Amino acid sequence: MLLKSTRNSEVSAPFREAIFIGLTPDGGLYYPAEELNFSSLYERFDKNTLFNTIATEMTAAFLKDETDREGAARIVNRAFDFEPRLVDLGTGISVLELFHGPTCAFKDFGASFLASTMEEFLKEDKGQAIILTATSGDTGSAVAQAFYGKKNIDVIILYPSGRVSPLQEKQLTTLGGNIHALEVKGAFDDCQRMVKEAFNNGALKKEFGLSSANSINIGRLFPQSFYYVWARAQMMDDPVFCVPSGNFGNITAGLYAAHWGLKVKQFIAATNANNVVPQFLESGIYTSRPSVSTHSNAMDVGDPSNFERLEQLYEGKVDKFRASIKGDWVSDGETEETMGRIYKELGYIMCPHTAVGYLAAERYLKDHRDSPIITLSTAHPGKFVEVVDQVLGVKPQLPPALQALISKEKKSTLVENRVGEIEKYLRVNF
Ligand SMILES: *Cc1c(COP(=O)(O)O)cnc(C)c1O
């Protein structure tokens, strides 16, 4: 698949190169250059079709110039030993649980697929890569887990010392092997600056084969389309998808699936108080703002990075946006109310991000009785035990995979927040 830059259609790269580049050289995002039609492929799927079958078929079609069907199957089966689950709450709303992967959040789908694809292409090209990434806590763990044990790839993760939760730190520092944790004496911004400086050093980048694995990477975005197709195949009707959104990567993948022929009635973009996109859908004017912090903190984004991909998809026309996406936003008070009510009425515990989507879905359902609604659940409630405990007065069980980490030993390298620390680490260790 040839990909183009959202900033300049002359800037392009094939998928197998683009996933190692990340951001386009002109600072834009990669999007598929070809008009795809997967309608006849989608029609072959029904509620008995396995998630990995759907993922393999879509990968083989998307990467038809870059790998064969066996290659696609290898990539998919190595990436996914977990699946989405669709839970009908009996309220007219079904919850698409995307948290059954290794770090119990939907980002596992994108990170696992990217890692598996990189491993496949590096093996063919006899290449080596070092992934460099900065994390404020949560996103780095999906990357660390996904790349753990991958051949010919090392991952260096920078995180701010003392500023991530104890569980997050365990997720980053206990894997060992090809996952290297650099504990930076500083803030997240320092980590990000150090990574940027290393990438700006062209010679260093080339010498060590430095790559990034940010959530804007097309290799993380594309696989997120699989579970929309899988969930649609589970229903007998065209669904409404309601997506709790921050950087809008998750919903963009669904919108791509629909653009490629998936029959969907409507998408709802549900945000917290960081409601830049819902406001844009209402007023037609996009105004980014500094983010404010909320209960659903993985969605505290004041200038969603994937908006640029949507502008490309809808040619910057607000009418086209409105034809596909409805916006809604939910306050912290409403999030608490929803979590409490659903737990009391149905005994179902949701994380705060999921509750944002659930309330937006309920509001939509009031005016549209006839539509089956699927709302995406982006994380296991056990990952947000403080908020859940505060609101519901119950501590959800941590999933066993995360529980096991608590007793493991931390291994990290403490570094100053200085230019050159990354280079020093690379020269000593690689
Ligand atoms: C990242 C994240 C989101 C937001 O997803 P985007 O793709 O950035 O819109 C929502 N919930 C959780 C738990 C997340 O980790």
PDBQT file of the ligand as one rigid body, heavy atoms in Angstrom, charges set to zero:
ROOT
HETATM    1  C1  LIG A 501      -5.712   6.248  24.183  1.00  0.00    +0.000 C 
HETATM    2  C2  LIG A 501      -6.975   6.015  24.901  1.00  0.00    +0.000 A 
HETATM    3  C3  LIG A 501      -8.199   6.594  24.488  1.00  0.00    +0.000 A 
HETATM    4  C4  LIG A 501      -8.276   7.560  23.335  1.00  0.00    +0.000 C 
HETATM    5  O1  LIG A 501      -8.039   6.969  22.087  1.00  0.00    +0.000 OA
HETATM    6  P1  LIG A 501      -7.658   7.877  20.836  1.00  0.00    +0.000 P 
HETATM    7  O2  LIG A 501      -7.301   6.945  19.759  1.00  0.00    +0.000 OA
HETATM    8  O3  LIG A 501      -6.511   8.736  21.275  1.00  0.00    +0.000 OA
HETATM    9  O4  LIG A 501      -8.867   8.704  20.511  1.00  0.00    +0.000 OA
HETATM   10  C5  LIG A 501      -9.350   6.268  25.185  1.00  0.00    +0.000 A 
HETATM   11  N1  LIG A 501      -9.317   5.453  26.258  1.00  0.00    +0.000 NA
HETATM   12  C6  LIG A 501      -8.173   4.886  26.681  1.00  0.00    +0.000 A 
HETATM   13  C7  LIG A 501      -8.213   4.001  27.881  1.00  0.00    +0.000 C 
HETATM   14  C8  LIG A 501      -6.965   5.139  26.025  1.00  0.00    +0.000 A 
HETATM   15  O5  LIG A 501      -5.831   4.585  26.474  1.00  0.00    +0.000 OA
ENDROOT
TORSDOF 0
